[in-house]
Structures are given as C-alpha cells and as structure tokens.
Amino acid sequence: MTGDSQLSAGLKNRHITMISIAGVIGAGLFVGSGTAIATAGPAVLLAYAFAGLLVVLVMRMLGEMAAATPDPGSFSTYADRAIGRWAGFSVGWLYWWFWVLVIPVEATAAATILNSWITAVPQWTWALVITLLLTVTNLFNVANYGEFEFWFALLKVVAIVAFIAIGVLAVLGILPGTQVSGVSRLWDAGGFLPNGVGAVVAAVLITMFSFMGTEIVTIAAAESENPAEKIGRATRSVIWRISVFYLASILLVVALVPWTDPGLPQNGSYQTALDAIGVPGAKLIVDVVVLVAVASCLNSALYTASRMIYSLGRRGQAPRAVMRTTAGGVPRIAVLASTAVGFLTVIANYVFPEEVFSTLLATSGAIALLVYLVIAVSQLRMRRRLEREDAALPVRMWAYPVLTWAVIVVIPVILVYMAFREGSRFDLAMTALIAVAVVVVGIVLTRRAGPDPAQSQAGSVSSEVRSSEANRSS
C-alpha cells in the first residue's frame, strides 16, 4: 500500500471500447424486457425509443463534460463544480449506494442459474463465491477488470448479433424448421397500442433502468491514455448501440411472439422468442448468456462503486483512507469497502426476511433518474463556465441549451408520474427518503469542511482542461 492517490492508466483501447458497449447490455435486455413487452404490447418499442433518446441526450451532456475534464468521479465531480459540493457529495453517495445494491441482485441472479446446474452447492454459496472471485479481479490491477469486461462484453455482443441474425431469418420465413414468420404480431392481438399510452409510460420506467451503466465508460476512461478521445468516441456511438442492441432485438421479439404470451414475463423475451422459433436448447443458451451478463454487471458494480467512493475521498467527502492506491494504482481500500457492504447485502438477502431486502432495494428505485437530472443541470451550468474560459470542447451537446432544458423538464414529469403510479410509488418514496437524508448530510458536512481539497490541488476548470490538452499533445 502506498500513500499515493493516483489511479493508473491501465485500461487499453479495446477495454474501453468493450466497456462502452457492455455498459448498455445488461440482463434487463435478455430477461427484464419481457415484462416491459407484457406491459405495453408492441408499443414497447415507443418506450424503448423514448428511454433510449433520453439516455443518448444525457450521455451527450456527460460526454461533453467528461471529454473536457476526465475524472474518475465523473458526474459527481462535475456536480461538485457546477452546482455545489453538497450536490457532488449527494449524487456520488447515492450512485455508490445504487451499485452496492446491484451486487447482491446480480450475485443472486448468477447463483440461481448455477444452482440449477449444480444443485449440490447451495445458492448462497454460489453468490458469495462469485462476488469473491470478481472482487479479486478488481483488487490487483485495473487491467484485470478491463480484461474480464472485454470478454464478457464480447460474448454478449456475439449473442445479440446471433439472435438478431436468427430473428431476421425467421421473420423472412427462410429459417429451416420454424413455423413463425412475418411481422403480423405487431398488430394482430389488440393492435399496436393494446393497453393505451399509460402502459407505454409505465414501460418507460421499466426500460429506463435497463440503460443504467451506460455512463460507466466516462468513469473508466479516466484510467486510460487519451481519455477525452475515448469518451468522445463512446458517447458518439451510444446511438447505434441502443438502436441495434435494444430496438432491433426487441422489434424482432414483438414481431415473432404475441405480446400476451405468458412466457415473456416468466422466461424473458429472448428465451420465449427462441422457443417460438424452435431453436433447441433455448433455455440453456439464454441461461449462459444471462450468466455472462450478470457477471459483467457485478464486475462493473464493484469497479464503479470503488471509483466513485475513491473520488469522494479525493474531494474530502469520504474517509481519506479510500483514496490511497497501491503501487499499481488500484484504490484497494475503496474496492474492499464497497465489497464489504456488498457482501453484507448479499448475506442480508438470504438471512433476513424478503421484505427487508426489498425495502433496501426500493431505496435505489429512482436514483437513475436523479443522476440523469443532476447531469443535465451540471452540463447547463458547466458549459457556460467552460465557454467563458475558452476551454476546448471535444464533444458538444446538440442544440444547447434547448435539449438540455428538455431533459431537465422531462425527468421531473416522469418522477411525478411515478408518484401517482401504484407500482412505483413505494420505490419513489424510499428513494426520496434516502436522497433527502444524504442531501441534508451533504449540506452539513460540506459547509463544515470548507474548501474542496481536490479543487485546490487541481485549480480551476480551465487549468485542468489546458493541462489535459498539453498531455494529449505531448
């Protein structure tokens, strides 16, 4: 252990490329999308298009800030600078809490699959073994995380491309041995919009959280060479990634499977579609893909939580110990601290009544929307500052400030809808409760702490930009 607090630049170009792709592909695409389809019918495509558009705009705003001043704290650091230290503190800790709660969810999902294959090993044992294994990959070198994520992402991409290829052949009626073809199921069971506009809005809430993780590339890029270039490339490619991976694959599912099929919410969209096409061993295939997807998400959860708390430590908003790095530039205490809480939540998921863990999980129900709102407000204010200081902007938000304001208006509307929707009201209330508590603590602590130590080290935004430009040119 060393007293240095600098992260390494151990992530390679191929790591960043695959991390940017992997961030948008989670188990929600393979399994959770079935619930969204059952909710909205074929009109779920509108829900995915709307949610995808919102994420594209948010990523563009985040990309503008991150390309100008790369930082492992990403939007938490930018909120700190643009809105106030209490905002950076609040969104940083809420985001850390979100990913810490992802750990038991993904570990349990992976353990369920492995337990169905090898029943002699208890499910809780699988969950702890998986969490421990991926913790080890994050402890020694950031390249380990990048390497695991590279192969996880590659397998997910191959699976989706293969599914799309098989689905297109089935729709065209040229796939041997299948009786499913055409696109009539887009309208033949109650029309394209069978449950009305309200169901589409409800599906937006389901689909929205499928995209959480897209922003990880702006955190990971800070541990690579030429981060601004990589962030720009990743944010520009998010449009085609969402279009291909989500819209194209979901279009094929709703074209091939009746939206009323009970298998959609029970088995997930991919397995149900493959069963309808007649692909042998569909369940095993999807189980393997989902196992890879949840392992990828768990790997990213450990990495992202550790980097966020490391960034909070650098800004004096978390215990100083978390900012210490090893000789290899790994914030090992930050990793262990995040993992320890993750382990406790994994254990809580099995030891305590289900209601206890469900309540904990509900506290993260609307954090994604809060993060997106903070990103939009930060970009609105930080862009003005960057322009006043004549800073270079490798990535620029489209139609600024009109589209930024559009996002700022839309997100509160979604939150209000959640407040009136019975299925999401509890999640919103619990998220609001923990958010208010964190904000109050943030205001009190940051006022007592005085100036930000990280800011005093780094100087103004413009000096950071000039420094990063000088490094890139050299």
C-alpha positions in Angstrom: 0.0 0.0 0.0 1.2 3.4 -0.8 0.3 6.9 0.2 -0.1 8.0 -3.4 -3.6 8.7 -4.6 -3.2 8.5 -8.3 -5.0 5.8 -10.4 -3.2 4.0 -13.1 -3.8 4.3 -16.9 -4.0 0.6 -17.2 -7.1 0.3 -19.5 -6.3 -0.3 -23.2 -8.2 0.9 -26.2 -10.0 -2.5 -26.6 -11.0 -2.4 -22.9 -12.6 1.0 -23.2 -14.3 0.1 -26.5 -15.9 -3.0 -25.0 -16.7 -1.3 -21.7 -18.6 1.3 -23.6 -20.6 -1.4 -25.4 -21.1 -3.6 -22.3 -22.5 -0.7 -20.3 -25.7 -0.7 -22.3 -26.2 -4.5 -22.3 -27.4 -6.0 -19.1 -29.6 -8.9 -18.0 -32.5 -6.5 -18.4 -32.3 -6.8 -22.2 -32.4 -10.6 -22.1 -34.9 -11.1 -19.3 -36.4 -7.9 -18.0 -37.6 -6.7 -21.4 -40.2 -9.5 -21.3 -42.0 -7.7 -18.5 -41.9 -4.4 -20.5 -43.4 -6.1 -23.5 -46.2 -7.7 -21.4 -47.0 -4.3 -20.0 -47.2 -2.2 -23.2 -47.5 -4.8 -26.0 -45.8 -4.0 -29.3 -45.9 -0.3 -28.4 -43.0 -1.2 -26.0 -40.9 -0.1 -29.0 -42.0 3.5 -28.3 -41.0 3.1 -24.6 -37.5 1.9 -25.6 -37.2 4.6 -28.2 -38.1 7.3 -25.7 -35.9 5.9 -22.9 -33.1 5.4 -25.4 -33.4 9.0 -26.6 -33.3 10.3 -23.1 -30.1 8.3 -22.4 -28.5 9.4 -25.6 -29.1 13.1 -24.7 -27.8 12.5 -21.1 -24.7 10.7 -22.4 -24.0 13.5 -24.8 -24.2 16.0 -22.0 -22.0 13.8 -19.8 -19.6 13.2 -22.7 -19.2 17.0 -23.1 -18.1 17.5 -19.5 -16.0 14.3 -19.3 -14.1 14.9 -22.5 -13.2 18.4 -21.4 -12.1 17.3 -17.9 -11.8 13.5 -17.5 -12.3 12.4 -13.9 -13.0 9.0 -12.1 -15.7 10.8 -10.2 -17.4 11.7 -13.5 -20.8 13.4 -13.0 -20.3 13.6 -9.2 -17.2 15.7 -9.7 -19.0 17.9 -12.3 -22.0 18.4 -10.0 -19.5 19.4 -7.3 -18.0 22.1 -9.6 -21.2 23.2 -11.3 -23.9 23.1 -8.6 -22.1 22.9 -5.3 -20.1 20.5 -3.1 -23.3 19.2 -1.5 -24.6 18.2 -4.9 -21.4 16.3 -5.7 -21.5 14.7 -2.3 -25.1 13.7 -2.6 -25.2 12.2 -6.1 -21.8 10.5 -5.5 -23.0 8.6 -2.4 -26.4 7.8 -4.0 -24.7 6.4 -7.0 -22.3 4.4 -4.8 -25.3 3.1 -2.9 -27.1 2.1 -6.2 -24.1 0.0 -7.3 -23.6 -1.6 -3.9 -27.2 -2.8 -4.0 -26.6 -4.1 -7.6 -24.0 -6.5 -6.2 -26.5 -8.8 -4.3 -29.1 -8.6 -7.1 -26.6 -9.8 -9.7 -24.9 -12.3 -7.4 -28.2 -13.9 -6.6 -29.2 -14.0 -10.3 -26.0 -15.7 -11.2 -26.2 -18.1 -8.2 -29.8 -19.1 -9.2 -28.5 -20.2 -12.6 -25.5 -22.0 -11.3 -27.6 -23.7 -8.6 -30.0 -25.0 -11.3 -27.0 -26.6 -13.0 -25.2 -27.9 -9.8 -27.9 -28.3 -7.1 -25.4 -29.8 -4.6 -23.9 -26.4 -3.9 -26.3 -24.0 -2.0 -27.4 -20.9 -3.8 -26.0 -18.6 -1.1 -22.6 -20.3 -1.5 -22.6 -19.6 -5.3 -23.5 -15.9 -4.6 -20.6 -15.4 -2.2 -18.1 -17.3 -4.4 -19.0 -15.2 -7.5 -18.7 -12.0 -5.5 -15.4 -13.0 -4.0 -14.0 -14.0 -7.4 -14.9 -10.8 -9.1 -13.6 -8.8 -6.1 -10.2 -10.4 -6.6 -10.2 -9.3 -10.2 -10.7 -5.7 -9.1 -8.0 -5.7 -6.4 -4.7 -6.1 -8.2 -4.8 -4.2 -11.4 -7.4 -2.2 -13.3 -6.4 -4.2 -16.4 -7.9 -7.3 -14.8 -11.3 -5.5 -14.6 -10.8 -4.4 -18.2 -9.8 -7.9 -19.4 -12.8 -9.6 -17.8 -15.2 -6.9 -19.1 -13.7 -7.2 -22.6 -14.6 -10.9 -22.8 -17.9 -10.5 -21.0 -18.9 -7.8 -23.5 -17.6 -9.7 -26.5 -19.8 -12.7 -25.5 -22.8 -10.5 -25.0 -22.3 -8.8 -28.4 -21.9 -12.2 -30.2 -25.1 -13.5 -28.5 -27.1 -10.4 -29.6 -25.8 -10.4 -33.1 -26.6 -14.1 -33.4 -30.1 -13.6 -32.0 -30.8 -10.7 -34.5 -29.5 -12.8 -37.4 -31.7 -15.8 -36.5 -34.7 -13.5 -35.8 -34.3 -11.8 -39.2 -34.2 -15.2 -41.0 -37.3 -16.3 -39.0 -39.2 -13.1 -39.9 -38.3 -13.5 -43.6 -39.6 -17.1 -43.4 -36.3 -18.7 -44.6 -35.1 -20.2 -41.3 -35.4 -24.0 -41.7 -37.7 -25.8 -39.3 -39.7 -22.9 -38.0 -43.4 -22.0 -38.5 -43.0 -18.4 -37.3 -42.6 -15.7 -39.8 -43.7 -12.2 -40.8 -44.5 -9.2 -38.5 -48.2 -9.6 -38.1 -47.9 -9.9 -34.3 -47.1 -6.2 -34.2 -50.8 -5.5 -34.5 -52.9 -8.8 -34.6 -53.5 -9.0 -30.8 -55.4 -5.9 -29.9 -53.4 -3.5 -32.2 -50.0 -1.9 -31.8 -51.1 0.0 -28.7 -53.3 -2.5 -26.9 -53.1 -1.1 -23.4 -53.0 2.6 -24.2 -50.5 5.4 -23.7 -50.4 4.9 -19.9 -48.9 1.4 -20.4 -46.2 2.8 -22.6 -45.2 5.3 -19.9 -45.2 2.5 -17.4 -42.9 0.5 -19.7 -40.6 3.6 -19.9 -39.9 3.2 -16.2 -39.0 -0.5 -16.7 -36.8 0.2 -19.7 -35.2 3.3 -18.2 -33.3 1.3 -15.7 -32.1 -1.2 -18.3 -29.8 1.6 -19.6 -28.2 2.3 -16.2 -24.5 1.6 -16.7 -24.0 3.4 -20.0 -22.2 6.2 -18.1 -19.5 3.8 -16.7 -17.3 4.4 -19.7 -16.8 8.1 -18.6 -15.5 6.7 -15.2 -13.3 4.0 -16.7 -11.8 6.3 -19.4 -10.1 8.3 -16.7 -7.9 5.2 -16.2 -6.7 5.1 -19.8 -4.5 7.0 -22.1 -6.1 9.9 -24.1 -9.4 9.7 -22.1 -11.0 12.6 -23.9 -10.7 10.9 -27.2 -12.2 7.6 -25.9 -15.0 9.4 -24.1 -15.9 11.3 -27.3 -15.9 8.1 -29.4 -18.0 6.2 -26.8 -20.7 8.9 -26.4 -21.0 9.3 -30.2 -21.5 5.6 -30.6 -24.2 5.3 -28.0 -26.9 5.9 -30.6 -26.2 2.9 -32.7 -25.6 0.7 -29.7 -29.0 1.4 -28.3 -30.6 1.1 -31.8 -29.0 -2.2 -32.6 -28.9 -4.0 -29.2 -32.3 -2.8 -27.9 -34.6 -1.5 -30.6 -33.6 -4.1 -33.3 -33.7 -7.1 -30.9 -37.0 -6.1 -29.2 -38.6 -5.4 -32.6 -37.8 -9.0 -33.6 -39.2 -10.3 -30.3 -42.6 -8.5 -30.7 -42.7 -9.4 -34.3 -42.3 -13.1 -33.6 -44.0 -13.6 -30.2 -47.6 -12.5 -29.2 -47.2 -9.9 -26.5 -49.8 -11.8 -24.5 -47.6 -14.9 -24.3 -47.2 -15.7 -20.6 -43.6 -16.8 -21.2 -42.5 -13.2 -21.8 -42.6 -12.1 -18.1 -41.8 -15.6 -16.8 -38.9 -16.6 -19.0 -37.8 -13.4 -20.6 -38.0 -12.1 -24.2 -35.0 -13.9 -25.7 -35.9 -17.4 -24.4 -39.5 -17.0 -25.4 -38.6 -15.9 -28.9 -36.1 -18.7 -29.4 -38.7 -21.2 -28.2 -41.2 -19.8 -30.6 -38.7 -20.1 -33.5 -37.9 -23.6 -32.4 -34.2 -23.3 -31.5 -33.2 -26.3 -29.5 -31.8 -25.8 -26.0 -33.1 -22.2 -25.9 -33.2 -22.2 -22.1 -29.6 -23.3 -21.7 -28.4 -20.8 -24.3 -30.2 -17.9 -22.6 -29.0 -19.1 -19.2 -25.4 -19.0 -20.3 -25.8 -15.5 -21.9 -27.7 -14.2 -18.8 -24.9 -15.6 -16.5 -22.3 -13.7 -18.6 -24.5 -10.6 -18.5 -24.9 -10.6 -14.7 -21.3 -11.5 -14.1 -20.4 -8.5 -16.3 -22.8 -6.2 -14.3 -21.4 -7.5 -11.0 -17.9 -6.9 -12.2 -18.8 -3.3 -13.2 -20.7 -2.7 -10.0 -17.6 -3.5 -7.9 -15.4 -1.3 -10.1 -17.8 1.6 -10.4 -18.6 1.7 -6.7 -14.9 1.7 -5.7 -14.0 4.5 -8.2 -16.9 6.7 -7.0 -16.0 6.4 -3.3 -12.3 6.9 -4.3 -13.4 10.2 -6.0 -15.4 11.2 -3.0 -12.3 10.6 -0.8 -10.2 12.8 -3.0 -12.7 15.6 -2.6 -12.7 15.2 1.2 -16.3 13.8 1.1 -15.4 10.2 2.3 -12.8 8.8 4.7 -9.3 9.7 3.5 -8.2 6.0 3.5 -10.3 5.2 0.4 -8.2 7.5 -1.8 -5.0 5.6 -1.1 -3.8 3.5 -4.0 -1.4 0.6 -4.4 1.9 0.7 -6.3 -0.2 -0.4 -9.3 -2.6 2.5 -9.0 -5.5 0.5 -7.6 -7.7 2.0 -4.8 -7.7 -1.3 -2.8 -9.3 0.1 0.3 -12.1 1.6 -1.8 -12.6 -1.7 -3.5 -12.7 -3.6 -0.2 -15.0 -1.0 1.4 -17.5 -1.3 -1.4 -17.2 -5.1 -1.5 -17.7 -5.3 2.3 -21.1 -3.5 2.0 -21.9 -5.7 -1.0 -21.1 -8.8 0.9 -23.3 -7.7 3.8 -26.2 -7.1 1.4 -25.7 -10.5 -0.2 -25.9 -12.1 3.2 -28.9 -9.9 4.1 -30.7 -11.2 1.0 -30.6 -14.7 2.4 -30.7 -14.2 6.2 -33.4 -11.6 6.7 -37.0 -11.7 5.6 -37.5 -10.9 1.9 -39.3 -7.6 2.8 -36.1 -6.3 4.4 -34.0 -6.6 1.3 -36.9 -5.4 -0.9 -37.1 -2.3 1.1 -33.4 -1.7 0.8 -33.6 -2.3 -3.0 -36.5 0.2 -3.2 -34.2 3.0 -2.0 -32.4 2.8 -5.3 -35.6 2.7 -7.4 -35.3 6.3 -8.8 -31.6 7.0 -8.4 -31.0 6.6 -12.1 -33.4 9.5 -12.9 -31.9 11.7 -10.1 -28.4 11.0 -11.6 -29.6 12.0 -15.1 -31.2 15.2 -13.7 -28.0 16.2 -12.0 -26.0 15.5 -15.1 -28.3 17.8 -17.1 -28.2 20.6 -14.6 -24.4 20.3 -14.2 -23.9 20.5 -18.0 -26.2 23.5 -18.3 -24.1 25.4 -15.8 -20.7 24.0 -16.6 -21.0 24.7 -20.3 -21.3 28.4 -19.5 -18.2 28.3 -17.4 -16.2 26.4 -20.0 -17.2 28.8 -22.7 -16.3 31.8 -20.5 -12.8 30.3 -20.1 -12.5 29.5 -23.8 -11.9 25.8 -23.0 -11.8 23.3 -25.8 -14.8 21.1 -26.1 -14.0 17.9 -28.0 -17.7 16.8 -27.5 -20.5 19.3 -27.7 -24.2 18.9 -26.6 -26.6 19.1 -29.5 -28.9 22.2 -29.7 -27.6 23.6 -26.4 -29.4 24.7 -24.3 -32.7 23.7 -25.7 -32.2 19.9 -25.5 -30.6 20.3 -22.1 -33.7 22.1 -20.8 -35.9 19.5 -22.4 -34.3 16.8 -20.3 -34.5 18.9 -17.2 -38.2 19.3 -17.7 -39.0 15.7 -18.7 -37.3 13.9 -15.8 -39.4 15.6 -13.1 -42.5 14.8 -15.2 -41.5 11.1 -15.0 -40.9 11.3 -11.3 -44.4 12.9 -10.8 -45.9 10.0 -12.9 -44.1 7.5 -10.6 -45.7 9.2 -7.6 -49.2 8.6 -9.0 -48.5 5.1 -10.2 -49.2 2.5 -7.6 -46.5 0.0 -8.8 -43.7 2.6 -8.4 -44.9 4.8 -5.6 -43.1 2.9 -2.9 -39.8 2.9 -4.8 -40.0 6.7 -5.3 -40.9 7.3 -1.7 -38.0 5.2 -0.4 -35.6 6.8 -2.9 -36.8 10.3 -1.9 -36.3 9.4 1.8 -32.7 8.3 1.4 -32.0 11.2 -1.1 -33.2 13.8 1.3 -31.2 12.3 4.1 -28.0 12.2 2.0 -28.6 15.8 0.8 -29.0 17.1 4.4 -25.8 15.3 5.5 -24.0 16.6 2.4 -25.0 20.2 3.1 -24.0 20.0 6.8 -20.7 18.2 6.2 -19.5 20.3 3.2 -20.2 23.6 5.0 -18.1 22.4 7.9 -15.3 21.1 5.7 -14.6 24.3 3.9 -12.8 24.4 0.6 -12.6 21.3 -1.5 -9.0 19.8 -1.2 -9.3 18.3 -4.7 -10.1 21.7 -6.2 -7.2 23.3 -4.5 -4.9 20.7 -6.0 -6.4 20.8 -9.4 -7.1 24.6 -9.8 -9.8 25.9 -12.0 -11.7 24.1 -14.7 -9.8 25.9 -17.4 -6.4 24.9 -16.0 -7.5 21.3 -15.8 -8.5 21.5 -19.5 -5.3 23.1 -20.6 -3.3 20.5 -18.6 -5.2 17.6 -20.2 -4.7 19.2 -23.7 -1.0 19.6 -23.1 -0.7 15.9 -22.1 -2.5 14.8 -25.2 -0.4 16.9 -27.5 2.8 15.6 -25.9 
